[in-house]
Amino acid sequence: MPAELILRNFNVITMDGREQAYGLIRNATVAVQDGKITWVGETQEFDKEIPAGDSLNVLEGNGQFLSPGLIDCHTHLVWGGSRADEWEQRLRGVSYEEIARQGGGILSTVAATRDATADQLFQAARTRIESLIGQGVTTLEIKSGYGLNTETELKMLQVATALGDSLPVEIHRTFLGAHAVPREYKGRADQYLDLVCGEMLGAVQGLCESVDVFCEGIGFNLAQTRRVFEAAQAQGLPIKVHAEQLSNLRGAELAASMNALSADHLEYLDESGVAAMAQHGTVAVLLPGAFYFIHETQKPPLELLRQYHVPMAIATDANPGSSPVTSLLLMMNMACTLFRLTPEEALRGVTCHAAQALGIEERVGTIEVGKQADLVVWDIASPAELAYGIGHNPCRTVIKSGQIIE
């Protein structure tokens, strides 16, 4: 059996659905060839198949843990400016919604992003992404949505493309032109959506893998959300939704009924929304960083999501206003401490279920033969430590498509 890389004597966290917790195989070996996994199993079984003395590139685990590469399936990593002053306002008692209605919030980032050059956006986002890679992230999503005009939305997606070309990480791009109504269209949301569904969607063809909408009282209503979804699907683009973060407009239920990949946030999701997501295979993406940062108190309906067997993903929601976070490990901890996920649910949320939220579960998210060799070596004593620690980074080696990158 040819192999360009052998990872030997690891405790392998496969996340592949086998009966053992975490899909764990102790004292195991993983073989990699041409960027893909070609063998997974106990080391003693592997040694029977590979003759001693063969010249192989071997990485000895010595009992360390090996997991799939982590996946951050919801980020807004390309932005200009800072919102630290607004954060200070919120600490003085001004609500997130009030700041948005005063022209702050998303619109203040829109102004800064429009003013920033592509290189400025690239360099700032590069630093954020390097932090994520250093903690085991091998795939991530980047949304547009801080342009709200054709020129800047294109600029953001082009920057996201350039980041994927220059960094050893797979980037999925999402068009979020329906993130907010820009100042120049104030009071004319439907006219703005003419631009989103027409000129903008036409311009971003080939620069995005999905389309998202912020369905919320300070965003777009249900009918407007449906309009964007229909325009996206007419162009063959999968859909996603920000929904039920601040209220229940039934955006998740609508998105699920239209076979959305995911519905994200979901603090105010009700049982009918959960049932629709279960019926249509829509992933629930939970964003504990935003919940924490804007001091939300309404929690997502965890027991209903479990009862209906809705896959739950976890993401950073990295953005300047409500989740300035570049640590997916911290999000795992917050998902457990704030939402009461188990550590295994949290790890599934940043591996197999995150892959499902991006529609790439056939390639990544588990350690299985035929999957892409996106792997992370961890210096831990048990898988639960990945969600347990705060501030400590146990990541030792990151492998992307069979190549050691960190």
C-alpha positions as CSV (number, residue, x, y, z in Angstrom):
1,M,0.0,0.0,0.0
2,P,1.7,3.3,-1.1
3,A,1.7,6.1,1.5
4,E,3.4,9.5,1.5
5,L,2.7,10.0,5.2
6,I,2.1,7.5,8.1
7,L,0.8,8.8,11.4
8,R,1.5,6.0,13.8
9,N,0.6,5.2,17.4
10,F,-2.0,8.0,17.8
11,N,-5.3,7.9,19.6
12,V,-7.5,8.7,16.6
13,I,-10.7,10.7,17.0
14,T,-12.4,9.6,13.8
15,M,-15.8,11.3,14.5
16,D,-17.1,8.7,11.9
17,G,-20.2,7.5,13.8
18,R,-18.8,4.3,15.2
19,E,-20.2,3.2,18.5
20,Q,-17.2,4.3,20.6
21,A,-17.4,7.9,22.0
22,Y,-15.8,10.3,19.5
23,G,-15.3,7.4,17.1
24,L,-12.1,6.8,19.1
25,I,-9.5,4.2,18.0
26,R,-6.7,3.9,20.5
27,N,-3.1,3.0,19.4
28,A,-4.0,3.6,15.8
29,T,-2.4,4.5,12.6
30,V,-3.6,6.7,9.7
31,A,-2.0,6.4,6.2
32,V,-2.1,9.2,3.7
33,Q,-1.4,9.2,-0.1
34,D,-2.0,11.9,-2.7
35,G,-3.6,14.1,0.0
36,K,-6.2,11.5,1.0
37,I,-6.6,9.0,3.8
38,T,-5.9,5.5,2.6
39,W,-5.9,3.5,5.8
40,V,-7.3,3.9,9.4
41,G,-7.1,1.3,12.1
42,E,-5.1,-0.2,15.0
43,T,-1.4,0.1,14.6
44,Q,-0.8,-3.7,15.2
45,E,-3.1,-4.4,12.2
46,F,-1.4,-1.8,10.1
47,D,2.1,-3.2,10.9
48,K,1.0,-6.6,9.5
49,E,0.4,-5.0,6.1
50,I,3.5,-2.8,5.9
51,P,6.8,-4.7,5.9
52,A,9.4,-3.5,8.4
53,G,12.1,-1.4,6.9
54,D,10.1,0.2,4.2
55,S,11.1,3.8,3.6
56,L,8.2,5.8,4.7
57,N,7.6,9.3,6.1
58,V,6.4,8.4,9.6
59,L,5.1,10.8,12.3
60,E,5.1,9.0,15.7
61,G,2.2,9.9,17.9
62,N,3.4,8.4,21.2
63,G,-0.1,8.4,22.5
64,Q,-1.1,11.9,21.4
65,F,-4.5,12.4,19.9
66,L,-5.3,12.9,16.2
67,S,-8.6,14.5,15.1
68,P,-10.1,15.7,11.8
69,G,-9.1,19.3,10.9
70,L,-11.5,21.7,12.5
71,I,-14.0,23.6,10.4
72,D,-15.3,27.1,11.2
73,C,-18.5,27.2,9.2
74,H,-19.7,30.7,10.0
75,T,-17.4,33.8,9.9
76,H,-17.3,37.4,8.7
77,L,-13.5,37.5,8.7
78,V,-13.1,40.2,6.0
79,W,-13.9,43.6,7.4
80,G,-12.6,47.1,7.9
81,G,-12.4,49.3,11.0
82,S,-13.2,48.5,14.6
83,R,-16.3,48.5,16.7
84,A,-14.7,48.7,20.2
85,D,-16.4,52.0,20.8
86,E,-19.8,50.5,20.2
87,W,-18.9,47.6,22.6
88,E,-18.2,50.3,25.2
89,Q,-21.6,51.8,24.5
90,R,-23.3,48.5,25.1
91,L,-21.5,48.1,28.4
92,R,-23.1,51.4,29.3
93,G,-26.5,50.1,28.6
94,V,-27.3,50.8,24.9
95,S,-28.8,47.8,23.2
96,Y,-27.3,46.2,20.0
97,E,-30.6,47.0,18.2
98,E,-30.5,50.6,19.3
99,I,-27.0,51.1,18.1
100,A,-28.0,49.6,14.7
101,R,-31.0,51.9,14.5
102,Q,-28.7,54.9,15.2
103,G,-26.6,54.1,12.1
104,G,-24.0,52.1,14.0
105,G,-23.7,48.4,14.1
106,I,-23.3,46.7,10.7
107,L,-23.5,50.1,8.9
108,S,-20.5,51.5,10.6
109,T,-18.5,48.5,9.5
110,V,-19.9,48.9,6.0
111,A,-18.5,52.5,5.8
112,A,-15.1,51.3,7.0
113,T,-15.0,48.3,4.6
114,R,-16.0,50.5,1.7
115,D,-13.1,52.8,2.5
116,A,-10.5,50.1,3.0
117,T,-8.4,48.9,0.1
118,A,-8.4,45.2,-0.9
119,D,-4.8,44.9,0.5
120,Q,-5.8,46.4,3.8
121,L,-8.7,43.9,4.1
122,F,-6.5,41.1,3.0
123,Q,-3.8,41.8,5.6
124,A,-6.2,42.2,8.5
125,A,-8.1,39.0,7.6
126,R,-4.8,37.1,7.1
127,T,-3.8,37.7,10.7
128,R,-7.2,36.5,11.9
129,I,-7.1,33.4,9.8
130,E,-3.5,32.5,10.9
131,S,-4.8,32.5,14.5
132,L,-7.5,30.0,13.5
133,I,-5.0,27.8,11.6
134,G,-2.8,27.8,14.7
135,Q,-5.6,26.2,16.6
136,G,-6.3,23.4,14.2
137,V,-8.7,25.0,11.6
138,T,-8.2,23.7,8.1
139,T,-11.5,24.8,6.5
140,L,-13.5,28.0,7.1
141,E,-16.3,30.0,5.6
142,I,-16.1,33.8,4.9
143,K,-19.2,35.8,4.2
144,S,-19.4,39.1,2.4
145,G,-22.1,41.6,3.7
146,Y,-20.1,44.6,4.8
147,G,-20.2,46.2,1.3
148,L,-23.9,46.5,0.6
149,N,-23.0,47.8,-2.9
150,T,-21.8,45.8,-5.9
151,E,-18.3,47.1,-5.9
152,T,-17.5,46.4,-2.2
153,E,-19.3,43.0,-2.1
154,L,-17.1,42.0,-5.1
155,K,-14.0,43.3,-3.3
156,M,-14.8,41.3,-0.2
157,L,-15.3,38.1,-2.1
158,Q,-12.2,38.7,-4.2
159,V,-10.2,39.2,-1.0
160,A,-11.7,35.9,0.4
161,T,-10.6,34.2,-2.8
162,A,-7.1,35.6,-2.5
163,L,-6.8,34.4,1.1
164,G,-7.7,30.9,0.0
165,D,-5.1,31.0,-2.7
166,S,-2.3,32.2,-0.4
167,L,-3.0,30.4,2.9
168,P,-3.0,26.7,3.6
169,V,-6.7,26.6,4.4
170,E,-9.8,25.9,2.4
171,I,-12.1,28.9,2.2
172,H,-15.8,28.7,1.3
173,R,-17.3,32.0,0.3
174,T,-20.8,33.1,1.0
175,F,-22.6,36.1,-0.5
176,L,-24.4,38.1,2.2
177,G,-25.6,41.1,0.3
178,A,-28.8,40.9,2.2
179,H,-27.1,41.6,5.5
180,A,-28.6,45.1,6.2
181,V,-30.2,47.9,4.2
182,P,-27.5,50.5,3.4
183,R,-27.9,54.1,4.3
184,E,-28.5,55.2,0.7
185,Y,-31.5,52.9,0.6
186,K,-32.9,53.7,4.0
187,G,-36.7,53.0,4.0
188,R,-36.4,51.3,0.6
189,A,-35.5,47.8,1.5
190,D,-37.3,46.2,-1.5
191,Q,-35.6,48.5,-3.9
192,Y,-32.2,47.5,-2.3
193,L,-33.2,43.9,-2.9
194,D,-33.7,44.7,-6.6
195,L,-29.9,45.4,-6.6
196,V,-29.1,42.3,-4.5
197,C,-31.2,39.9,-6.6
198,G,-30.2,41.4,-9.9
199,E,-26.9,43.2,-10.4
200,M,-25.1,41.9,-7.3
201,L,-26.0,38.2,-7.7
202,G,-25.0,38.4,-11.3
203,A,-21.6,40.0,-10.5
204,V,-20.7,37.4,-7.8
205,Q,-21.2,34.3,-9.9
206,G,-18.1,32.2,-9.6
207,L,-17.0,34.0,-6.4
208,C,-19.3,32.3,-3.9
209,E,-20.4,28.8,-3.0
210,S,-23.7,29.9,-1.2
211,V,-26.0,32.8,-0.4
212,D,-27.1,34.0,3.1
213,V,-29.7,36.4,4.4
214,F,-30.1,38.1,7.8
215,C,-33.7,37.4,8.5
216,E,-34.5,39.6,11.5
217,G,-36.3,42.8,12.6
218,I,-33.2,44.9,11.9
219,G,-32.5,42.9,8.7
220,F,-35.0,41.5,6.3
221,N,-38.5,40.1,6.7
222,L,-39.8,36.7,5.7
223,A,-41.1,37.7,2.3
224,Q,-37.9,39.5,1.5
225,T,-35.8,36.6,2.6
226,R,-37.8,34.2,0.4
227,R,-37.2,36.6,-2.5
228,V,-33.4,36.4,-2.1
229,F,-33.5,32.6,-1.7
230,E,-35.5,32.2,-4.9
231,A,-33.0,34.4,-6.8
232,A,-30.1,32.4,-5.4
233,Q,-31.6,29.0,-6.2
234,A,-32.4,30.2,-9.7
235,Q,-28.7,30.6,-10.2
236,G,-27.9,27.2,-8.7
237,L,-26.5,28.5,-5.4
238,P,-27.2,26.8,-2.0
239,I,-28.8,28.9,0.7
240,K,-28.2,29.7,4.4
241,V,-29.8,32.0,6.9
242,H,-29.2,34.1,10.0
243,A,-32.4,33.5,11.8
244,E,-34.1,33.7,15.2
245,Q,-31.2,35.5,16.9
246,L,-33.2,38.4,18.4
247,S,-36.8,37.3,17.6
248,N,-38.7,34.6,15.9
249,L,-39.6,35.5,12.3
250,R,-39.7,31.8,11.3
251,G,-36.7,32.4,9.0
252,A,-35.2,29.0,9.9
253,E,-38.5,27.2,9.0
254,L,-38.6,29.0,5.7
255,A,-35.0,28.2,4.9
256,A,-35.4,24.6,5.8
257,S,-38.5,24.3,3.6
258,M,-36.3,25.5,0.8
259,N,-33.6,22.9,1.6
260,A,-31.1,25.3,3.2
261,L,-27.7,24.0,4.2
262,S,-28.0,25.7,7.6
263,A,-29.8,28.0,9.8
264,D,-27.6,30.0,12.2
265,H,-27.9,31.6,15.7
266,L,-31.4,30.2,16.6
267,E,-31.8,31.5,20.1
268,Y,-35.6,32.1,19.5
269,L,-36.2,29.0,17.4
270,D,-39.4,27.1,18.3
271,E,-40.5,23.5,17.8
272,S,-42.1,24.0,14.4
273,G,-38.8,25.5,13.2
274,V,-36.8,22.6,14.7
275,A,-39.2,20.1,13.1
276,A,-38.8,21.7,9.7
277,M,-35.0,21.6,10.0
278,A,-35.1,17.9,10.9
279,Q,-37.4,17.1,8.0
280,H,-35.2,18.8,5.4
281,G,-31.7,18.1,6.8
282,T,-30.8,21.7,7.7
283,V,-28.0,22.0,10.1
284,A,-28.3,24.2,13.2
285,V,-25.2,26.4,13.5
286,L,-24.9,27.7,17.1
287,L,-22.8,30.8,17.7
288,P,-22.0,31.1,21.4
289,G,-19.5,33.9,20.9
290,A,-22.3,36.3,19.8
291,F,-24.6,35.0,22.5
292,Y,-21.9,35.8,25.1
293,F,-20.7,39.1,23.6
294,I,-24.1,40.8,23.2
295,H,-25.2,39.4,26.6
296,E,-28.1,37.5,25.3
297,T,-30.2,35.5,27.8
298,Q,-32.4,33.4,25.5
299,K,-30.6,30.1,24.7
300,P,-31.1,28.0,21.6
301,P,-33.6,25.1,22.2
302,L,-30.9,22.4,22.8
303,E,-33.3,19.7,24.0
304,L,-35.6,20.1,21.0
305,L,-32.7,20.0,18.6
306,R,-31.5,16.8,20.3
307,Q,-35.0,15.3,20.4
308,Y,-35.4,15.9,16.6
309,H,-31.9,14.8,15.9
310,V,-30.9,18.0,14.2
311,P,-27.2,18.2,13.6
312,M,-25.6,21.0,15.6
313,A,-22.5,22.9,14.3
314,I,-20.5,25.4,16.3
315,A,-18.7,28.4,14.7
316,T,-16.9,31.6,15.8
317,D,-19.1,34.0,13.9
318,A,-15.9,36.1,13.8
319,N,-17.1,39.7,13.2
320,P,-16.3,43.2,14.6
321,G,-19.6,43.9,16.2
322,S,-21.0,40.9,18.0
323,S,-18.3,38.2,18.1
324,P,-14.7,39.4,17.7
325,V,-13.5,35.9,18.2
326,T,-10.7,33.9,16.4
327,S,-10.7,30.8,18.6
328,L,-12.8,27.9,17.7
329,L,-11.6,26.0,20.8
330,L,-13.0,28.8,23.0
331,M,-16.3,28.5,21.1
332,M,-16.4,24.8,22.0
333,N,-15.9,25.6,25.6
334,M,-18.7,28.3,25.5
335,A,-21.0,25.9,23.7
336,C,-20.6,23.5,26.6
337,T,-20.7,26.1,29.4
338,L,-23.3,28.4,28.1
339,F,-25.5,26.1,26.0
340,R,-24.8,22.8,27.9
341,L,-23.6,20.8,24.9
342,T,-21.5,17.8,25.8
343,P,-17.8,17.9,24.8
344,E,-18.4,15.3,22.1
345,E,-21.3,17.3,20.7
346,A,-19.1,20.3,20.6
347,L,-16.3,18.5,18.7
348,R,-18.9,17.1,16.3
349,G,-20.0,20.7,15.9
350,V,-16.6,21.8,14.5
351,T,-15.9,18.7,12.5
352,C,-18.5,16.5,10.8
353,H,-21.5,18.7,11.5
354,A,-19.7,21.9,10.4
355,A,-18.8,20.1,7.2
356,Q,-22.4,19.3,6.7
357,A,-23.3,23.0,7.2
358,L,-21.1,23.8,4.3
359,G,-22.3,20.9,2.1
360,I,-18.8,19.3,2.0
361,E,-19.3,16.3,4.4
362,E,-18.4,13.9,1.6
363,R,-14.8,15.2,1.6
364,V,-13.9,16.4,5.1
365,G,-15.1,16.4,8.8
366,T,-14.2,12.8,9.7
367,I,-11.1,10.5,9.6
368,E,-12.2,7.9,7.1
369,V,-10.6,6.2,4.1
370,G,-11.2,8.3,1.0
371,K,-11.6,11.6,2.9
372,Q,-9.2,14.5,2.5
373,A,-6.3,14.2,4.9
374,D,-7.1,17.3,7.0
375,L,-5.7,16.3,10.4
376,V,-4.7,17.8,13.7
377,V,-2.3,16.5,16.4
378,W,-3.3,17.4,19.9
379,D,-1.2,17.1,23.1
380,I,-4.1,16.1,25.4
381,A,-5.1,13.2,27.7
382,S,-8.7,12.9,26.5
383,P,-10.8,14.4,23.7
384,A,-12.9,16.3,26.3
385,E,-9.9,18.5,26.9
386,L,-10.4,20.3,23.6
387,A,-13.6,21.9,25.0
388,Y,-12.4,22.0,28.6
389,G,-9.4,24.4,28.5
390,I,-9.5,28.1,28.3
391,G,-6.6,30.1,26.9
392,H,-4.3,27.1,26.4
393,N,-3.7,25.8,22.9
394,P,-2.8,22.1,22.8
395,C,-2.5,22.0,19.0
396,R,0.9,20.5,18.0
397,T,0.7,19.8,14.2
398,V,-1.8,20.8,11.5
399,I,-2.0,18.8,8.3
400,K,-3.9,20.0,5.2
401,S,-4.5,17.6,2.3
402,G,-1.6,15.5,3.6
403,Q,0.9,18.4,4.0
404,I,2.1,19.6,7.3
405,I,1.3,23.3,7.5
406,E,1.7,24.2,11.2
